[in-house]
């Protein structure tokens, strides 16, 4: 589930025709998954994920964290049912990237349903991204509304298991 040989480094851009058939496996790889994150708060979880994202992207963790916190100030990205989807656009990032963290213990996330979050999907997009990131955000949102899929996701303890749940045929067709 890594990059195809023709993709080269993380600097490859998606062509418009690829966006329409975007698969979650294209933006989510094992090095973008944290199967057991220990965090005491929303900010702590975002700090830890930002640090991990910095290792994956080569972009400073502080820049990633500031982008995510800036978005959270506009309104919580807690979508309910224990799921948060923080997202933002980053200068220096040149491809759409998803990170997934399964928290060991839920944290308060200011979600509309007041349910603490234990699954966080971070979606990072290039600063000049058009609708690609919105399509991915909508796809994750639809996918994570499925209680059966969420239950399976929460039961996973490995990066490969989490990716498998999110990229099954049914999940891939959530568009």
ZANU-432232 format. One record per atom (N, C-alpha, C): x, y, z. Coordinates in steps of 0.001 Angstrom, whole numbers, plus 524288, in hexadecimal, padded with zeros to 5 digits. Last residue first. Layout:
BEGIN
XYZ/...
//
This chain:
BEGIN
7B98A819C37F996/7B94C81EDC7F6F6/7B3F8820657F532/7BB0D810287FD7E/7B809813C8800BF/7B752819147FE18/7C0DB808357F939/7BC5E80A267F63A/7B90580DFF7F941/7C7F080587800A4/7C9D8808337FC03/7C56B80A7D7F8BF/7C17F8000D80785/7C3AA8051380922/7C5808082E80466/7BF907F73680188/7BB307FA788032A/7BD227FFE2804C4/7C9EE7F3688005E/7C6E17F4E37FBC2/7C25C7F8837FD47/7D21E7F96580A30/7CF247F50580808/7CC027F6F880362/7D7C8800F280F4C/7D85C8008A8099C/7D5C27FBBB80755/7D66A800A3819FC/7D5178057481736/7D538804F18114C/7DA057F69781C82/7D49B7F80481D9F/7D2FE7FCC181A58/7E4957F78C81962/7E12C7F3A8816FD/7DB6E7F505817C6/7E8497FF1382048/7E8058003D81AAF/7E4587FC75817F6/7E7B47F94A82991/7E4B97FE25828FF/7E4177FF7B82338/7EECE7F1348275F/7E9547F00C82889/7E5D97F4C8827C2/7F8307F6C48261F/7F6087F3CE821B6/7F0457F28582288/7F9787FAA28304E/7F8BF7FE3982BE8/7F64D7FB6882748/7F2247F3BD83A35/7F6B37F46E836D3/7F5657F84983273/7E9247F20183F58/7ED9F7F37784294/7F2937F44283F5F/7DB487F3E583E2C/7E0677F2FE83BD1/7E4CF7F4E883F5B/7D1F17F6E884231/7D3F57F1D9843E5/7D9827F0CB841DF/7CF407FFF183D0A/7D0D78005484283/7D33D7FB408448E/7CC077FB9B83382/7D0987FF08833BF/7D2BA7FF5683953/7C2EF7F6618365A/7C7617F36683449/7CC667F693834A9/7BCF77FF208393E/7BDFF7FAFA83D0E/7C2BD7F7BE83B53/7BC6D8045982FB4/7BEFC806C88342F/7C06B802BD83852/7B6827FD3A829E3/7BBDE7FE608284E/7BEE4800CE82CD8/7AD2F7FE0082F76/7AFDE7F8F782F08/7B5967F9C882D98/7AA1E8088C82E32/7AB738068683368/7AE59801498333A/7AE048119E82550/7AC5880C278257E/7ADF3809C782ABE/7B2C481AE7824DC/7AD7481AF082702/7AB4B815688279A/7BBF781A0481F9E/7BC25819818254C/7B6D181A30827E6/7B90681BF581528/7BAFC816DA816C4/7BA868161581CAA/7B6B58269F8152D/7B2B6822B7813E9/7B43B81D59815F5/7C0B682AA1817DF/7BC1482BC381B10/7B7C1827CA81A21/7C7158273480FA2/7C80D82557814F0/7C33D8262981860/7C23482D048078E/7C2828275080744/7C372824FC80CB2/7C3BB8374680AB0/7BE638354180A33/7BE6682F4880A25/7CEAB8378E80A05/7CC0F8389C80F00/7C6818366D80EED/7CFF9835F97FF4F/7D2118322180307/7CF73832C68085C/7CB3B83F0F7FBA1/7C935839F67FA03/7CB12835B37FDCD/7D1C08467E80006/7CC408466280191/7C9BB8412F8001F/7DB0E844957FAEA/7DAD6843AA8008B/7D5318437B80276/7D845847537F08C/7DA10842147F1E3/7D968840E67F7AF/7D5D8851417ED48/7D1CA84E477EFE4/7D372848DC7F1A6/7E201855C57EE2E/7DCBF857A37ECDF/7D8D08546B7EFEA/7ED8C859A07F4A4/7E9C6855887F341/7E46F857E17F21F/7F56F860087F7B8/7F296861887F303/7EE9085D7E7F150/7F96E85AD58007A/7F721860058011A/7F3C6861957FC66/7F60584D4C800F7/7F9678518D7FF2B/7F688856BF7FF8C/7F0838481B80CD7/7F0518492180739/7F43784D5F805D0/7ED9483E59815E4/7F0F8842BC8148B/7F11B8434A80EA1/7E5908397881F3E/7E60483A108199B/7E92283F018187F/7E50583060828FE/7E70D8358682794/7E7C783593821B3/7DC3F82A2883071/7DE4082A1482B19/7E00782FA7829F3/7DB1B823BD83C2C/7DC4C828C2839AF/7DE97827B88344C/7D3B081E30845B3/7D59C81D5F8405C/7D659822BF83DE9/7CFB68217E84EDB/7D3C681D8484F33/7D5D981BF1849CF/7C9CA82C398553C/7CBE682A0785068/7D010825EF8518B/7BDDC82D3485CC4/7C38D82DA185C2E/7C57982A8A8576F/7B2488330D858DE/7B4D382E03859AB/7BAB682ECD858EE/7AC6483BE38567F/7AF1083BA685B95/7B1828365D85CC8/7A8DE83D5C84C93/7A5ED839A884FC6/7A84D838E385539/7B02F84473848B1/7AAB3846158490A/7A7868427284C8C/7BC2C8446684FFE/7B8CA8426E84BD5/7B3268440F84CCB/7C4BC8470B8560F/7C0C084B08854ED/7BD3B8496D85065/7CAC783F048591E/7CC0B841578540F/7C82F8459D85282/7D0C683783862E0/7CCC883B6A861B1/7CE6D83E5185CC1/7D55682AD485F38/7D64B8301C86138/7D1CB833AD85FA8/7D67181D0686245/7D3E38217B85FB7/7D540826A786263/7E25181619861F7/7DE04818008653B/7DBA481CC386293/7E8308139685953/7E79180FAA85D73/7E2FB81106860FC/7E3BC8171784C93/7E57381893851C9/7E48181435855BA/7E875815A78408B/7E4A88132D84400/7E6AF8142284983/7EA5981DD7835E8/7EC0881C6D83B2B/7E76981A0E83E17/7EEAF81FDB8292A/7EAA681D9C82C7D/7ED0781C4F831C5/7F0308291081F13/7F2908267682392/7EE0B8246D826E2/7F14A82B9E81199/7EDEA82A788160F/7F11C827A681A30/7F4708350D8082E/7F64F8312380BD7/7F2648307881041/7F6EE839E47FB93/7F30D838EA7FF9B/7F4FB834728030B/802E48408F7F926/7FF2383C617F7FA/7FB7383BEA7FC92/809C9847FD7FC4C/80843847E87F6D2/8050C843327F544/80C7F8518D80589/80A6C84C42804AA/8087E84C1A7FF0D/80EFB85BE3805C5/8133D858268058E/8117A85286804E2/8049385FAB80DC3/808948615280A0E/80CF185D4380A47/7F9148587A80FB8/7FE618599981165/801CD85B6D80CE9/7EC2C858668148E/7EFA6858E081010/7F4F985ABA811FE/7E58484EF381CB6/7E7818541781B4C/7EB06853C881690/7DE3684881826EF/7E047848F5821AE/7E24384E75820B2/7D8D583EC882F51/7DB9F843C182EAC/7DE1B843F38293F/7CF8F83802831D4/7D2458384E82CCD/7D4C583DB982C39/7CBE482EE283B97/7CD868342B83A3A/7D071834038350E/7C24E82718841BD/7C5CF827E883D51/7C6F782DB483C93/7BA458245D84875/7BFA28236984A13/7C3B682432845E0/7B0FF8279F843FD/7B1EA821F98447E/7B792820AE845DB/7B59E8338983D96/7B2048305484097/7B38A82A9E84091/7BD0F8398283930/7B849838BD83620/7B43C83567838EE/7C5288432F83CC5/7C2CF83E7183EEA/7BD8F83DA383C46/7C92384C5C83A24/7C8D384891835E2/7C70F84340837F0/7C3DE8582B83F25/7C5FA852F683FF3/7C53F84F8D83B20/7C7818642083953/7C36D8609683B1E/7C5B285B2783B71/7CFDA86A728383F/7CB3A86BB083520/7C68386882836DD/7D74D8658383E0C/7D52B86A7284017/7D04B86C2283D17/7DA5185D7383790/7D70B85C3783C18/7D4998611A83E79/7E0FA862C8830B8/7DBFD860B782EC4/7D84985F8C83346/7E934864C983792/7E6848692B8350A/7E1318676C83305/7EC7185AA1839AF/7EA0D85DBB83DE3/7E7188627083BB3/7F0A9857D582FDE/7EC3F854EE8320B/7E9788580C8364F/7F8B985F3882EE3/7F4AF85ED082ADA/7EFD685C1A82D05/7FED485CE5837AC/7FC5F8620D8373A/7F7F98620883338/8022D852A1834D8/7FEDD853858396C/7FC0C858C383915/80872854FA82C19/803E88518482B92/800218527B83011/8100E85B3F830B2/80CE485D5382C60/807EA85A1182BBD/8145E85421837DC/811E4858EF839C3/80E4E85B5183596/8190084CB083180/8145F84B3F8348B/81184850048369F/81CEC85011824A8/81D8B850D182A4A/8187A84F9682D36/81CE3845E881B43/81B3684B3481CB5/81B6D84B97822A8/81E7083BCD818D3/8231083F22818D3/821C6844CE81A09/816588347381925/816578387B81519/81B6483B958149C/8187282D778215A/8169982B7381C52/8175A82F74817F5/81B57833DD82987/81EEF82FB9827DF/81D8082DA782274/81253839C482A5E/8173683C5A828E0/81B348385C826FC/80B478328682E1D/80A998347E828C8/80F8883738826D9/80F14831A383869/80F4482D1C834E6/80ED382EDF82F33/80CA383BB383BD7/81207839D083C13/812BC835338384F/801DD83B8B83A8F/8050483F438378E/80AB883D9383770/7FF1F834298420C/7FE27832FC83C87/8016B8369683913/80202839BD84B0D/8046A834B0849DE/803BE833418441B/7FB6C8428684A45/8011E8432284A7F/803D483E12848E8/7F19683DDE84AAB/7F3238409E845E6/7F9088418A845C1/7F20083A11854FF/7F1558367185099/7F31E838FF84B84/7F2BD8439B85A61/7F6F983FCE85AC0/7F6AA83BE28563E/7E909847F6857DA/7EDD684A8F85626/7F269846B885649/7E258840A485CB9/7E1FC841A585719/7E7218440385521/7E9A6839088662E/7E60083D208649E/7E5F783D8B85EAA/7F0618310B867B6/7ED48832AA86C39/7E923836B186AD9/7F39D8259D86083/7F2F982B4A860C3/7EF5482CA28653F/7F95E81BF7859A9/7F84B81D8D85F09/7F8168237B85F1D/7F5408144484F56/7F72E81966850F5/7F58F81A8785689/7F69B80AA9847F1/7F5D680B0384D93/7F8418101084F95/7F85680B5183D2F/7F445807CA83F21/7F32080838844F5/7F9D38147E834A1/7FB7D813CF83A11/7F7508106983CA5/7FDC2815648278C/7FA048134882B4C/7FC93812B0830A8/804758177B81F8C/800DD81BA882111/7FCD9819E982515/8099680EAE81CBE/80C988127881FD1/809478173482163/801B9809A78169D/802F1807D181BEA/8061880BB781F2E/7FA3F8141181083/7FE0080FCC81057/7FF6280E33815F0/7F14081AB380942/7F2148187680E70/7F5B5813C580DFE/7EF5981D447FF48/7F0E88218F802C2/7F21181FB58084D/7ECA9814357FA3F/7F05A817B77F7A9/7F25581C027FB4A/7E50380F978000C/7EA3380D2E8003C/7EE55810A77FDAB/7DC31814EC7FD03/7DE9681657801FF/7E4108141380271/7DC4C818E97EFD1/7DBAB814BD7F39B/7DE5F8166D7F89E/7D662820B67E663/7D9FB820697EAC2/7D88281BF97EE74/7D18C822F97DD39/7D1B981D817DED6/7D58481CA07E358/7D28282DBA7DC8C/7CD4F82B717DC4C/7CD55825C67DE29/7DD4982F117DC54/7DA56830B97E0E6/7D4FF82E177E104/7E0DB82C6E7D2A8/7E1DB828C97D6E6/7DE9582A227DBB0/7DEB0834E97CC83/7DBAA830317CB7F/7DC8182C1C7CFC6/7E61583C657D076/7E07983D087D161/7DD4F838187D073/7F0FA835E37D686/7EE97838307D1E5/7E8BE8389E7D2E9/7F806839087E1ED/7F3E2836017DF77/7F1FC838DA7DAA1/8061383A4C7E25B/800D383C877E2AC/7FCEC838E27E007/810D58366F7E9F3/80D81835707E567/80813837B47E63B/81765836EC7F25C/8166483BBD7EF82/812D583B0A7EAC7/81AB982E547F794/815C08309B7F93D/8144D835767F623/821298283B7EC5C/820B5829FF7F1C5/81B7882C957F2D0/81AA981FC07E311/81F31822837E50A/81E66824277EAA9/8132E81AA97DD53/8119181F217E084/81631822357E27E/81695811ED7D862/815E98169C7D526/8144081B5E7D84A/8165C80A727E066/81B5C80C587DE65/81AD1811537DB33/80CEA80E417EA00/80E3F80B5A7E546/8136380D877E345/80EA880E917F7D6/80E4B8112C7F2CE/80F9680D677EE5A/80856804407FEFC/80BBC808C77FE82/80AFE80B367F931/803267FB5A80000/800008000080000/80351804E680000/
//
